[in-house]
Amino acid sequence: MTSNGVGHEDHQARRDRKALVVFVVFVVIVVGAAARCGAQPQLPKFDGNRAYEDLRQMVAIGPRPAGSDALKQTRDYIKKELVAAGLQPEEQPFDARTPAGLIHMVNIRATLPGPSTEAGLTPGHGRIVIGGHYDTKLEHKFRFVGASDGASSAAFLLELARALKGRSNPVPIELLFLDGEEAVVDWNLPNAKDHTYGSRYYVEQLKKTGTVKDVRAFILIDMIGDRDLGILREQNSTPWLTDAVWSAAKRLNRPEFLVKATPIEDDHLEFLEAGIPAVDIIDLDYPAWHTADDDLAHVAASSLQTVGDVLLAALPAIESRLK
């Protein structure tokens, strides 16, 4: 009995060792294949609550029109958070001629690096720019803190910097905080273009330096904080870029991205006119828009989360198109 038991135990041990070897070989093959394909060890995660905290901090500063001390405070906050995320912010200052006179404005930009030789990717494919404005509309009749219109896009970009930190990007991604999107006097002045100062200056510099082609795509984020989020397809936007975003929303079952389309004047038009593919992700159907009610009570972290999830899901398809 004893000898037979030992023989049985030896046979079982050999089977166990063989199974372990097969398992180890399988794991090595799978991990190696993932590494060769440049698979990410961890998918980027957007934290809507953390973005909401950035939004709250900016709203606490108060009204932030172009050229104001409050906007400078906002700029300092943005740069501090970008540095904390491991990025190097760069200012793009300019003096804008407005109907109210010359106003000093500043765009902020920071770049998430592109391909590395370790990832087996080839550099030289230009960059994707994801942007939004951080100023608020100048109002004299009421206190306008721009929780969705101004703070939501800036907060979104800050959280995107954190979410994409450490990701191997096939194409570099520039985060662009635009100044002077809002009109200083009136958006619809008949003899002046009193709006989108930051995007106009940015594109002018691309043309001046002959680097328009380096911006492969522009994704604009604007007014995404609405508690009752509803984002229409923007009619002027580049179809393939719009489709990439809305296809991702459909995969994630996000009904906030609506089927209906409408034309909207926004910062993306400057890029489109320069021949750069662009899409505008905006909820303009927001009852609190340009009123005193655009405050914390009318925005939600869940809306920021929705847009963050959709954009991160759309990014691989957009990058694949640009390789």
Salt bridges, closest charged atoms under 4 A:
GLU53 OE2 - ARG56 NH2 2.71
ASP54 OD2 - ARG162 NH1 2.82
ASP76 OD2 - LYS72 NZ 3.20
ASP76 OD1 - LYS79 NZ 4.00
GLU81 OE2 - LYS80 NZ 2.74
GLU81 OE1 - ARG162 NH2 3.06
GLU91 OE2 - ARG75 NE 3.95
GLU91 OE2 - LYS79 NZ 2.59
ASP95 OD1 - HIS104 ND1 2.80
ASP135 OD1 - HIS133 ND1 2.97
GLU139 OE2 - LYS137 NZ 3.02
ASP149 OD1 - HIS133 NE2 3.06
ASP149 OD2 - HIS290 NE2 2.96
GLU159 OE1 - ARG50 NE 2.77
GLU159 OE1 - ARG162 NH1 2.93
GLU174 OE1 - ARG109 NH2 3.13
GLU174 OE1 - ARG127 NE 3.21
GLU181 OE1 - HIS133 NE2 3.44
GLU182 OE1 - HIS290 NE2 3.28
ASP222 OD1 - HIS133 NE2 3.24
GLU234 OE1 - HIS268 NE2 2.82
ASP243 OD1 - ARG233 NH2 2.66
GLU256 OE2 - ARG254 NH2 2.71
GLU270 OE2 - LYS193 NZ 2.97
ASP280 OD2 - HIS268 ND1 3.67
ASP295 OD1 - HIS298 ND1 2.74
GLU319 OE1 - ARG167 NH2 2.67
